[in-house]
Amino acid sequence: MKLYMIRHGETDWNVAGRMQGSKDIELNENGIAQAQQLYGKVKKEGYQPVKVYTSPQKRAFKTGQILADAMNIECVKMPGLEEANFGDWEGKTWEQVKTEYPEAFEKWEKNRRYVRTPNGECYQDVVERVVKAIDHIMETEKEDVAVVTHGAVIMSLMCFITDTPFEKMWSFKPENTGITVIDTEDIKKAVSASAILL
């Protein structure tokens, strides 16, 4: 079974380089256009998801709903697929964070998998809740599905699956409405080799 992991369409905060995290930001006009073009990308690659699961956040759900409507399939909100919660850093640019939180940022940058942002999550927190959400999807579905979620979710999941240091997660960064294909067997192997309990 394949998961077509899709990053949501563009938002104004994406354009401004602001950390969105748990903030529920809407798609902008370009993001809606990207979502409308997504079906063409999926069809061109020959992907045939039977359902769309999405993060409950507006930018992901809107992207997923547009795709599901185009494919005439169901779109389901799935708790656990939300973007990483960056706590006090949300709404700020990376440069602002480095300037305003120099010590916290340095600690986080060195060990972002396990160091939480102020009043936020670490990427291990993200991986654990996302894997539990995906486990529920795998128990429910037998055929390929699309999963519309967020950049840090996809990057951290790919680091977890491939055993890549989380400091190198940017190598997996998807563009808005970019598609990352993941085999559920690879997720199962990574879980069995880790301390995550489902």
Stockholm file with secondary structure:
# STOCKHOLM 1.0

chainA/1-198         MKLYMIRHGETDWNVAGRMQGSKDIELNENGIAQAQQLYGKVKKEGYQPVKVYTSPQKRAFKTGQILADAMNIECVKMPGLEEANFGDWEGKTWEQVKTEYPEAFEKWEKNRRYVRTPNGECYQDVVERVVKAIDHIMETEKEDVAVVTHGAVIMSLMCFITDTPFEKMWSFKPENTGITVIDTEDIKKAVSASAILL
#=GR chainA/1-198 SS CEEEEEECCCCHHHHHTBCCTTSCCCCCHHHHHHHHHHHHHHHHTTCCCSEEEECSSHHHHHHHHHHHHHHTCEEEECTTCSCCCCGGGTTSBHHHHHHHCHHHHHHHHHSTTTCCCTTSCCHHHHHHHHHHHHHHHHHHCSSCEEEEECHHHHHHHHHHHHTCCGGGGGGGCCCTTCEEEEEHHHHHHHHHTSSCCC
#=GC SS_cons         CEEEEEECCCCHHHHHTBCCTTSCCCCCHHHHHHHHHHHHHHHHTTCCCSEEEECSSHHHHHHHHHHHHHHTCEEEECTTCSCCCCGGGTTSBHHHHHHHCHHHHHHHHHSTTTCCCTTSCCHHHHHHHHHHHHHHHHHHCSSCEEEEECHHHHHHHHHHHHTCCGGGGGGGCCCTTCEEEEEHHHHHHHHHTSSCCC
//
